[in-house]
Structures are given as structure tokens and as C-alpha cells.
């Protein structure tokens, strides 16, 4: 999957062009199909009208030649011949039959009796057609006073049809049958197509579907089935094109005649309109792209100025951030004005903050100076009388120990012990105060080796085998080695102190992996504490046990927390009264 990012200018242009293309597509689709439906309806109506005209034209033509045959059948020459059965009348019949040959398409003219036997025929042509006259007349449905064109027949790939007229009036005496060849050529069909005003395929066929022709040759099969006269017929042409046709009965015949038109030719105008719609759509889209690009540029250009001003604001370059030059009477102009006001306010606040920082820095420098003075006072002014007091107390105990009463000896012991506790407290306070200004000097620290070293120092005076120490494999860390030694010394020292009253004290130093973070811990099975007061653990002089239970100054864990904070890590504790305590800390990985 490609992660492609577009700018606002590109997105806006793409959005406008997409909406424009969608609108043009929907408009073109609706118009195309509406025009297509209307055109097909109009073309179908016109096709039906043209088919009616073609049918009427053929009907008039057939009516004319049928009347010619009917006139001959009504002549006294033919009637007398059939009544007298040829006695001295045949010489007058043959010239009459010869006159029925209007052109070369008239093959032969015959006179049949009521049993459909040929009694005499014309001599203009000696062509004999292998067609059963009885069948031809009966299929045509000829009867008394009838005159019509019979079914078409295909003989040697040529189409013929009979013109049949009954002889005799009320009493049928026989029939006059003229066989005519249906002959045309492509040029004549094309001219007739121009005459009707449409490029169409002409079809003619018997109403029973036994023979179909395209007015030039007989067709090998029926192109379609006519179910209803003057109804639209859909079919597939020889070239695979979709076609529609309308068929109508030719008057005075047993034929259908009709026109077949390709749907594509009917929709040629619609296709042209669609092409123009596509061309217009492409032009509109190109114009839309240009307009959208210019419109987006008018929006994104001031946005670019605001972006650069905001970037300058992030690096405290107020000369470039303040007073963005965007003069507009719209939302962007209002945004620029608001940004300028904000930038001025930020500039003012930044200046005030700088002034405040300078003032606080001066105050911090004074505080550090006071702290240094305090440290110096503690180191020199307090330690000197404390050492004197410790020396006098020690001398008093040495010189008069056992020579005075027990209460005096006990008081001397308390003076010595409290002097030592006061000395430890001063040392811890000095260490805590110096840690605040001490820099962190990072190096690769072997935590495994450091934990082993600290444990050995803490347990060197402890009875052998009293403490069960478990030091797991500890990964190295990049930190201040001296400070981390102080952390392990205070945490392991607390574990040793608070588990000393257990019969079998156990101390464990290890680590856990949590995602990409390593968590170090020190656990013991000592006195533990109430988690309700866990928030007091890391405060200066905060103790959860009395001095009589466990000695201490209350500064050790505060010192640990300050070291972990200086490294950017975290520290917390979990415990239960009488069940031991666990202290956890993390040190961020710094390459």
C-alpha cells in the first residue's frame, strides 16, 4: 500500500475536479439515455410509418397487375373458351394470354379448368415452372370472383409468384394464372431505400413463413418470426448487429413486407451527441482543473504564510512570526488577524517569561549561595562543637566510667550515641544538598558488579550466613556510577536493616523486562510497612518506623529519589506490614 500524501492545494483541486467529473458523468448519462429512449421511440414510430408506406406502394403495384389479370379473366374470349372447351376459340385465347406479358418478369400465362388442369398457355415464353397449380391456387385461397397474388416460391434460387383470377362469376369455370418472377437488383433496392428516406434492409415473405426474400435473392431461413402486424421485432442481423424491423401485410396478397434497420444507425445522432458531451466534459474538467488550481492557490498561499509564521514562532523567531501580511476580507483575513494578535501576545508572554526566568534565576542563585553558606556553616560551625562534645563525652566516659553512678554512665552513653546520630544526620543533609547541584556524569555501569560490591561492603560485619543474598543477572546501564552506588547502598542497606530481626532474612536484587524498559528491584522479607503511608517514603525526615525500632535519619530514600529523578527515571515501592518490602526503579536508556 502506497502512503501518498497530498497537499491541501492538490486535495482541493482533486475534490473539485472529482465533483465536476461526477456531475458531468451523471448529466451526460441521464441525457444520453433520455435522448436514446426518445430517439428509439421516434425511430420506431417512423419505421412503422415507412413500413406502411412501403406496404401501400407494393399493394398499389400488385393491385394494378392483378386488375390486368382480372380483366383478362373477365373477357368473353376466356369465358367462351372454358365453356366450349376450346372449340374454334383457342386462336383468340393465345393472343390474349400473350398480351399479359407486360415485361420480361412475366414468365407464362395459363388457363386452368376447375380441376386445375392447364388447358392452354401463352406462347411468349415456353418456360414451364415445376409448381403444382392445384397447390398454388388452393394455398392462395382463390375462389369465385377472386383476384389476388399467391404465395411466393423459390425455383433454382429464383423467386416466383402467381397472379390468380377466377373465371365465371357466380359459377366457377376456371382460372387465369400468370407466373411472375420477383426480380430486382441492389441498385434498385438502394434507390428505393433513398426514396423512403432511410438506410434499411427490405424483407418480403409469405405470411406462413415458408419463404423469405430480400427482394434480390431468397433467404436461407426466416430472419425472424412475425407475431403481430406492425409490431416492433428485435433480432440479430447477419453481421451480428442489433436490428429492429416492422412487417405489414401487402394488400391483395398473402405476403408480408417490411423494413429492418440497425439500432446503431437509428442511434447515430445520439452517439454523435454523446461524443460531443464527452468532448465538452473533458474541456470543462480541464477548465475546472485550472480554476480549482487558481482557487486553491488563493487559499493555500496565505496558509503557507501562516504556516511559515507558526514555524518561526516555534523557534522564537518573532520578527518573522509577528504581523503576517495577509490583507483579505474573508475567513483567512480574520485568521491572519487573529494569528497576529496571538503572536503579539505570545511575544509579550515570552518576554515576561524571560524576565521572570531571569528573576527566578537570580533568586535561585541567591538560594544556592545561601545553601552553600549553610553547607559551610554545617560543615565547620556545627561540626566543630559537635566534635568537641563527642570528645569531651568520650573523655568523660574513659576517665570516669564506672566511678560514677549508673544513671550518670547511662547519660554519658546517650550523649555519645546522639552525637554520633547528629554527625550521621549532618553527613546525610550535606550529601542531599550537594546532590541538587551535582552534575550527572554518565558512563557504562556494570550493575551486576556494583550490586555485588555494595552487598559485600554492607555485610562485612554481619554474622556469616545470617543473610540469604540473591543477586540475579543484571544488565548494564548508562548512568552516573557514583550516584547509582549510593542508590544501591541505601536500598540494600535498608533491606539489611529492616530484615535484621527476621530469623532467616532473605534479600533479592534483580530486574524485570517490561517492553523496552528494564525495571531493577531490591526485595526483602523484613518488617515492611503500611502502603497507606507509601507517599511519605521518599520525603526528607519521613520515617514509617520509630527510632527505637530501627535507627536512621530519614534522608536515605529522599536521596535515592533525587538521584533517580536526576537520571530521568522512576522509583516506587510495594510492601505489606510484617511481610517485607520491594523497591523498584527504572533508568531510561540513553545512547
N, C-alpha and C positions, 0 to 999 in steps of 0.2 A: 504494500500500500504506500503510495507516494504522499509525502507530507508537503502539500503545496500550500503556500501562504500567499494570499493576495492582499494588496494594499486596499485602502478604502476607495481610492480612485478607481482601481480595477474592479472592485466589487460593485461599486455604484454603476459603472459602465456596463458590466456584465448583467446586473439586475435590470437596468433599463432596456438593454437590448433583448434580454430574455422575455421580458413582458411585451415588448414591441413585436418580437417574433411570434409569441404566443397569440397576441391579438390579431396579427396579420394571418396566421395559420387558421385560427378559428373563423375569422371573417371570410377568408378565401374558401375554406371548407364549406361553410354554410352557403355562400353564394354559388359555389361550383355545383353543389348537389341540388340547390334550389333551381338554378338555371338548367341543370341536366334534366331534372324532373319536368320542368316546364317545356324544355325543348323536345323531350321524348313524347310528351302529351301532344304538342303541336304537330310534331313529325308524324305521329300515329294518325292523327286526325287528317293530315294532308295525304298520308299514304292511302287511307280509306277513300278519300275523295278522288285521288288519282286512279285508284283501282276501279271505282265506279265509272270514271270517265273511260278507262280502257275497256271495261266490260260493255259499256254502252256503244263504244266505237266498233268493237267486234260484233256486237249484236246488230247494229245497223248494216254492217257489211254482210253478215250472214243472212239477214232478212232480205237483202237485195237479191242475193244469188238464190235464196230459197224461193223467192217470188218468181224468179225466172223459171225454175224447175216447176213450180206450181202452175204457172201459166201454160207451160208445155203440157202438163198432165191434164189440164182442163180443156185442151184443144179437142175438136171433134175428130181430128185425124187419129189421135191416140185412142179416144173412146171407141170409134168405129173399128179400129184395128183389133182392139181387145174383144169387141162384140162379135165381129165377123171372123175372128181368129186368123187374120192375115189374108183373107180372100180379096185380091186385087187392091189392097191398101198399103202393102209394105213399101211400095215405091214412094209413097208420100211420107211414111214414118221416118225412114232413114235420113232424108234431108233435114227433117225437123230435129232429129236427135243430133245430127252433125252441127246444127246451129247452136246447140247448148255448149259447145266447146268454146268458151269465152277467151281462154288463153291456154298456154302450154301446161298449166297445172291441172286442167281438166283431162282426166285420163280416158274415161269411157262413159257413155250414157246408155242405159239399158231399160227395156220394158219387161216387167215381170207380171206373171199372172198371179192369181190369188194363192196358188200353191208355191209361189216364189221361184218359179221356173223362168229362166231367161228366154223370152220369145224372140227378141230382136235387139240389136245394139248398134251403136253408131259405127261408122267406118272411118272416122277421122283418126282413130288410133286403134291398133289391133292388140293393145296391151290387155292382157287378161289378169285380173287380180285373184289370187287364191284365197278368196274370202267367201264364206258361206252366206249367200244372200238371205236365206231364211233367218239365220242367226243375226245378221246385221239389221234386218228390218225389225225383227222381234225385240232385239236389245234396244233399238231406238224407240220402241213403243209406238210405231206408226199404226194408224188406224184410219177409218173413213174420214175424209175431209182434212187429213193431217198433212202438214208440210214442215219438215224440220231437218236439222243436221244430225246424223247419227254419231255413234261413238267413233273415236279415232283408233286406227290400227297401225301397227308397225310391221312393214313388209320390207325385208332386205335393208333394214335400218333407215327406211323412209316412212314418213307418217302420211296415212291416207284417212279420209273420212267420207261417208256417203251423204248426199243430199237426197232425201226421200220425200216424194209427194204421192199421195193416194189418188187413184183414178176412179171416177164413177159417182161421186156424190153420195146419195143415200145407200145405193147398192154398190159395194166394193167390186171393181172389175179387175184391179191390178195396181201396179206401182211403177212409177218412173224413178229410177235410181241413177244418179250421176256421181261417179267417184272422182274426188278432187284430191290432189297431192298438196299437203301443207308444206310449202316451200318458202324459205326466207334465207337471209344471209346476215352475217354480223354487221355489215354496213347499214342494212335496212333496220336492224334492231337498234343500232346506235342512233340512227336518225329518229326512230320512233321514241327512243329514250329522251332525246333532246326535245321532241315535240311535247312530251308530258312534263318535261322540266325537272327530271331527277335521274341520277345515275343509278339504274335499278336492274335487277335480274328478272326477266319475264318468264312466267310459268303458265302452261296450259295443260290441262289433263282431263281425263274422263271423270265424271262425278263419282264413279265407283272405285276410282284409284287404280284401274287396270293399266293405264298408260299415262305417262307424263312426258312433256317435251318443253324445251326452252325456245321453241319457235324455229330452231335450226336443226337439232337432232333429237331423237328420242332419248330420254334419260334412262340410265340402267336401273333405277329404282325410284320410288316415291321420295322426294326431298322432305316431305312432312305429311302429316295427316290432317285433313280438313274436317274439323268437328262442327264448326259453326260458320256460316257465311258472314263475311265482312268482319270477322273477329281477328284480333292480332295473334299471329302464330310466331313463336320463337323457335329457332333452330340453328344448327351449325352448318356453315357453308363448306364448300369443297376445300377451301384454304384454311379451314379451322376458325374462320371469323364468326363472331356472333351476328346472326341475321334475324330480321323480323319480316313477316310477309302478311299480306291481306288478300284473300281469294273471294271472288264473286262469280255467280253463275252467269254464263253468257246467254242472253235471251234467245229462244228458239233452238237451243242446243242442249246437249247433255254434258256440257263442258264447264269446267272452272277456269277462270283466267285471273291472273293476279301479278303483283309485283313483290319482289324480295329486295330489301335494302339492308346494307351493312349498318350495324348500330354505330360503328365508328364514323361512317360518313354522315350519319344523322347528327352525331355529336361533334362534327369537325369544328363548327363555330364555338361550341363550348370549350373544346380543347384549346382553341386559339385564345379564348378569354382567360382560361386557366394559365396559359403561358404568360399572358400579359400581367395577370395577378402575381405570378412568381417573380417576373422581372420587376414589377412595381414594388413588391415586398422586399426584394434584395436591395433596391435603391433606397427604400425607406429605412431598412436596417442599417445600411451604410451611413445614411444621414443621421440616424439615431445614434450610431456609434460616435460620430463626430460631435453631435450635440451633447451626448452624455459625457464624453471626454471633457468638453469645454465646461459643462456644468459641474462635473466632479472636480475639475481643476479650480474652479472658482470657490469650491468648498475646501478642498484639501490644501490649497496653497496657504490660506490663513491658518489652517490647522497645523501645517508644517511650522509656521512661525511660532505658534503657541507651544508646539512640541519642543522646538529648539530652546524657547524661553524657559520651559519647565525643566529641560535638561540642564540649562545653565543655572537654574535655581537650585538644583540638587548639589551642584559643586560650588555653591556660594558665589557664583558669578552674577551679582545683582546688576551690574552695568548692562548685561545682555538680557536679563530677565525682566527688568522694570520698564514700563512704557512701551509695550509691544505696539507697533504701528499697524493697526487694522482699523480702517475707517469704513464702517458698514452700518446700515440701518436695519439689520436683521439680527437673528439669534447669535450669529458668530461675532457681530459687533458688540452685542451685550456680553458675550462670553469673554471677549478680549478686554472689555472694560472691567469686568469682574476679576479677570486674571491680574490685570494691572493693579487693581486695588488690593488683591490678595498678596501680590508680590511686594507691594509697598509695606503692607502690614507685616509680612514675613521679614522683610529687610529691617523694619523697625524693631520687631521682636528679636531678631538675630543680634542687632546692635545692643538691645537691652540685655540679652542673654550674655553677650560677650562682656558687657560691663559688669553684670552680676558674677560671671565666672572670675573675672579679674578681682572683684571684691572678695569673692569666696576664696580665691587663691591666696590673696593677702591674709585673709583670716586663717586659712589653713597653715600658711607659713608661720603666722604668729602662734597658732596652736602647736605646730611642730616644734617651734622654738621653745614654747613653754614646756612641751613634753620632754625635749632634750634637757631643759633646765631641771625638770622634775626627775628625769633619769639620773642626771648628775647628782642631784640632791640625795636621791635614794642610794646611789652608788657610794657616795662619800659621806654626806652629812648623817644619813641614818645608819649606815653600816659601822661607822666609827664608834658611836656609843653602844651599838649592839654588840660589837666585838668586845668592847670594854666590859659590858655587862656579862657576856659569856665568859670572859677571862676571870673577872672577879668571882663569878659564881663557881667556876671550876676550881679556882684557888681556895675559895671558902670551903668547898667540898673536900678538897685534898687536905687542907690544913686542919679542919675541924670536924671532918667526917667521923662519926662515932663518939665524939667528945661532947656533943650536944644532944638534946632530947630528940626523940623520934619525929615529932612534928617539925622541928627545925630542919632535920635531914630531908623530910618529905618536901618541904617548901623549897629547899635548895635544888632537889631533883626537878621540881616543876619549873623553877626559874631556868635551869639548863635546857629542859625539853622545849619550853615555849620560846626560848631564844633561838634554838635550832629551827623550830617551825617558822618563826619570824624570818629567819635567814632564807629558808626554802621559799617562803612566800615572796620575799623581795626578789629572789632569783627568777621566779616564775613571772612576776609582774614585769621585770626588766625584759625578759625574753618575749613576753606578749607585746610590749610596747615597741621593742626593736623590730619585731616581725612586720609591723604595719608599714614600715618604710624600707624594709629589706627587699632587694630585687630578687626575682626568681631566676636562678642560673640553671638552665636545663642541660641535662646530659642523659645518656643511656644508663639506666639504673637497673641492676640485676636484683629484682625483688626477692628471688629465692635466697640469694646470698645475704641480702640485707636483713631478711627476717631471721635467718639462722644466726647472724651476728648479734642482733638485738636480743634474741632469746637467750643466747649464751651469756651475755652481759647481765641480763636480769636475773638469771637463775644460778649465777656463780656462787652465791652464798646460801642458796636454798638446799635443804637436805636432799641427798642423792635419791632419785627415784620417786620423789613425792609428786611431781607434776608429770602428767602424761601429755607430752607435747606432740602435736601432729602438724607438720608443715607440708602442705601439698606442693605440687609443681606450680610455680608462679611465673607468669610471663613477664618479660622485662617491660619497662615503661620509660618514656622520655620525660624527665622531670628534674627537680632540684633534689639531689641525693641527700644533702644535709637535712633539708626540711622533711623529706619522707622518712628519714631515720627518726626524727623527732615524733612523727605521726605513729610509726610502729612502736617506738619506745613507750609512748603514752598509752596506746591501745592495748598492747600486750602487757605492759606494766599494770594497767587497770584489771586485766583479766587475771593476772597472777594475784593481785591484792584481793579482789573480790571473790576469788575461789579458794583462798588460802584456808578457810575454815571448813572446807569440804574434806571428807575422809579420803576421797580419791578425786582430786581436782583434774579436770581434763580441759586442755586449751587447743584450739584448732585454728590454724592460719591457712586460708585457701582463697579460691576465686571461682566465679561462675561466668559463663558466657551468655549474654543476652543480646541476640542480634549481632551488631558490630561493636557492642560495648562489653568491656571486661569489668566485673564487679569484684573487688577484693573485700575480704571479711576477716574478722577476728571473733571467735566464739569461745565461750566458757560455760561451765556448768555451776557457776558461783551463785552469789546472793541474788542477782538480777535486780529488777526494780519494777515499780508500777507504771505501766505505759500511759497512765493518765497524766503523769508529770514529765513525759518524754520531751516536751518542748523546752524544759528548763535545763536539759542536759548540757547544752553547748554554750550556756551563758557564763560569764565571769562570776566566780564565787557562788555558783549554783551547785548545791550538793543534795543528793537524794538519800544520803545516809549520814548519820551523826558522826562527829569526830571521835566519839568513844568506840563506835563500831569499826570504822575504817578511817585511818588518818588520811589527810590530804588538804590541798589548798583551794580546790575548786577552780583552778585555772587550766588544768591539763587538757580537758576536752574543748574548752574555748580556743586554746592554742591549736589543737588539731583542726578544728573547723576553719580557723583563719588560714591555715596552710592549704587546706583543700580548696577553699574559696579563691585563694591567690592562683591556684593552678586551673581554675575554671571547672572544678569537679563538684560532686555532691557527696554528702555524708548523711546517714540516718542510722537509727538503732531499733532493734526489736528485742523484747525481753518479757519475762514473767517473774514475779517475786518467788525467790527460792529455787528457780529452775534455770538460772543463768541468763546471759545477755549475748547479743550478737551485734557487732558494729560493722556497717557496710560503707564502702566509699568507692567512687569512680574517679578516674583521671582521664580527661579527653586525650585522644590520640593526636599528637602534633608532629608532623613530619619535619 
